[in-house]
Amino acid sequence: MKNNIMLVEDDENSALWTQRFLEDCGFNVECFTLATDAIIALKIKKHDLLRLDLNLPDSNGFEVLKSIKNQISIPVIVLSAESDTKTKVQAFKLGANDYMVKPYDLEELEVRIWAAFGKDSVTKSSDIFEIQNNIIVFNGTNLVLTQIEFDIFKVLIINRNITVSRENLCTNLSSISSPRSLDYHIKNIRKKIDDNGSNPKYLKTEYRVGYILTY
């Protein structure tokens, strides 16, 4: 069964090219220009993912996020020409799962969509990190992790290539007592995968936002 993606974009050419590309990737794509129409459609029909532009003719993407927050459970990938941290933080606080800055690459968008579904694209290479029987395997070697380290790492693997906010981790993992505690566990995870904290290869920090596992 194909996944249903809602594309909210005011640029007709960009929407057309994105729709064609994603349909070629095997998705069903429904396009909207206005925030009001998108909100109504989200509440009437089930969609599996929302690709949301922040700049819309009748409103902005933040209003869409506010309208569906705590009402509709759906992965959201925000796209915007705004690259400042403040805008990114606001998007994540309102429920965005990922944030891409325009101009963007369509192949990267596809990868991020599959990551939002907890899957790899059909063009994936062999996994560096895998979850096997409640054990995380790194390049074929079982990692020795505490339970909380495992819980954090599992969330990051499932959301591979998507920034997971600190707020999300602290809220949904009850064993994390504070943001400072989260930083401590992240530091330990980096040590166990031999990832340089000042220049990490895999587990990277989005300043003032959260963490992203890339590979």
C-alpha positions in Angstrom: 0.0 0.0 0.0 1.3 3.4 -1.0 1.9 6.1 1.7 -0.2 9.2 1.3 1.8 12.5 1.4 0.3 16.0 1.7 2.4 18.6 0.0 1.6 22.2 1.1 3.5 24.6 -1.2 2.6 28.0 -2.8 5.1 27.8 -5.6 3.3 25.9 -8.4 6.4 24.9 -10.3 8.1 23.6 -7.1 5.0 21.7 -6.1 4.7 20.1 -9.6 8.3 18.9 -9.7 8.1 17.7 -6.1 4.8 15.9 -6.7 6.1 14.1 -9.9 9.3 13.1 -8.2 7.6 11.7 -5.1 5.0 9.8 -7.2 7.9 8.3 -9.1 9.3 7.2 -5.7 6.0 5.3 -5.1 4.0 7.8 -3.0 0.5 9.1 -3.4 0.8 12.9 -3.3 -2.0 15.5 -2.7 -1.1 19.2 -3.2 -2.4 22.3 -1.4 -1.6 26.0 -1.8 -3.5 27.4 1.1 -3.1 26.7 4.8 -6.9 26.7 5.4 -7.5 24.1 2.8 -4.7 21.9 4.1 -6.0 22.0 7.7 -9.4 20.9 6.6 -8.1 18.1 4.4 -5.8 16.8 7.2 -8.8 16.6 9.6 -11.0 14.8 7.0 -8.7 12.4 5.3 -5.8 10.3 6.7 -2.4 11.3 5.5 0.9 9.5 6.4 3.2 12.5 6.2 2.9 16.3 5.8 5.6 18.2 3.8 4.9 21.8 4.8 6.1 25.1 3.5 6.2 27.9 6.1 5.4 30.7 3.7 1.8 30.4 2.4 -0.5 33.0 0.7 -3.3 33.0 3.4 -1.2 32.3 6.5 2.0 30.5 7.4 3.0 26.9 8.2 3.2 27.7 11.9 -0.6 28.2 12.0 -1.0 24.7 10.3 1.2 23.2 13.0 -0.7 24.9 15.8 -4.1 23.7 14.3 -3.1 20.1 14.2 -1.0 19.9 17.3 -2.4 17.4 19.8 -5.2 16.6 17.4 -3.5 14.7 14.5 -0.6 12.4 14.8 1.5 12.8 11.6 5.2 13.2 10.7 5.8 16.7 9.5 8.8 17.9 7.4 9.0 21.7 7.3 10.6 23.5 4.3 11.6 27.1 4.5 14.0 29.7 3.1 14.6 30.7 6.7 17.8 29.1 8.1 18.0 30.8 11.4 17.9 28.8 14.7 14.9 30.7 16.1 12.6 29.7 13.2 13.8 26.1 13.4 13.3 25.9 17.2 9.8 27.3 16.8 8.9 24.7 14.1 10.2 21.8 16.3 8.3 23.1 19.4 5.1 23.2 17.4 5.6 19.5 16.4 7.7 19.4 13.3 9.8 16.2 13.0 12.3 17.6 10.5 13.4 20.9 8.9 14.9 21.5 5.5 16.2 24.8 4.1 15.4 25.9 0.6 16.8 25.3 -2.0 16.7 21.5 -1.3 17.5 18.3 -3.1 14.6 16.0 -4.0 16.6 12.9 -3.4 17.5 14.1 0.1 13.8 14.8 0.7 13.0 11.2 -0.3 15.5 9.9 2.2 14.1 12.1 5.0 10.6 10.9 4.2 11.6 7.3 4.5 13.4 8.1 7.7 10.2 9.7 9.1 8.4 6.4 8.4 11.2 4.6 10.2 12.4 2.9 7.0 15.2 3.2 4.5 14.7 4.0 0.9 15.0 1.2 -1.7 18.4 2.6 -2.6 19.9 2.3 0.9 23.4 1.0 1.5 24.1 -1.5 4.3 23.2 -0.2 7.8 26.0 1.0 10.1 23.6 0.9 13.1 21.0 -1.8 13.5 18.6 -2.8 16.3 18.6 -6.6 16.8 16.8 -8.2 19.7 17.0 -5.1 22.0 20.7 -4.8 21.1 22.2 -2.0 19.0 24.8 -3.3 16.5 27.5 -0.9 15.3 29.4 -2.1 12.2 28.7 -5.7 13.2 29.7 -5.3 16.9 27.2 -5.3 19.7 27.3 -2.1 21.7 27.3 -2.3 25.5 24.8 0.4 26.5 22.9 1.3 29.7 19.1 1.1 29.3 18.7 4.8 29.0 21.5 5.0 26.4 19.7 2.2 24.5 16.4 4.1 24.7 17.9 7.3 23.4 19.9 5.6 20.6 16.8 3.6 19.5 14.9 6.9 19.0 17.7 8.4 17.0 18.1 5.3 14.8 14.3 5.1 14.1 14.5 8.9 13.2 17.7 8.5 11.2 18.6 11.8 9.3 15.9 13.6 11.2 16.7 16.1 14.0 15.1 14.9 17.3 14.5 17.8 19.6 15.9 17.8 23.2 12.3 18.5 24.3 11.0 15.5 22.6 13.6 13.2 24.1 13.2 14.6 27.6 9.4 14.5 27.4 9.0 11.0 26.0 11.8 9.2 27.8 10.9 9.3 31.5 14.2 8.1 32.7 15.9 11.4 31.5 15.7 13.6 34.5 16.9 16.9 32.9 18.4 18.3 29.7 21.8 18.2 31.5 21.3 14.5 32.0 20.5 14.0 28.3 23.7 15.7 27.4 25.6 13.4 29.7 24.1 10.3 28.1 24.7 11.6 24.6 28.4 12.2 25.5 28.7 8.5 26.7 27.0 7.2 23.5 29.5 9.1 21.4 32.4 7.6 23.4 31.0 4.1 22.7 30.8 4.6 19.0 34.2 6.4 19.0 32.5 9.6 17.7 34.5 12.8 18.1 32.3 15.2 20.1 33.9 18.3 18.6 33.5 17.0 15.0 31.1 14.0 15.1 30.7 11.8 12.1 27.4 10.1 13.1 25.7 11.7 16.2 25.5 15.4 15.5 24.1 18.3 17.5 21.7 20.9 16.1 22.5 23.9 18.2 19.7 24.7 20.7 17.4 22.2 18.9 18.4 18.6 19.4 20.4 15.7 17.9 20.5 13.9 14.6 22.0 10.6 13.7 23.4 10.5 10.2 24.9 7.6 8.2 
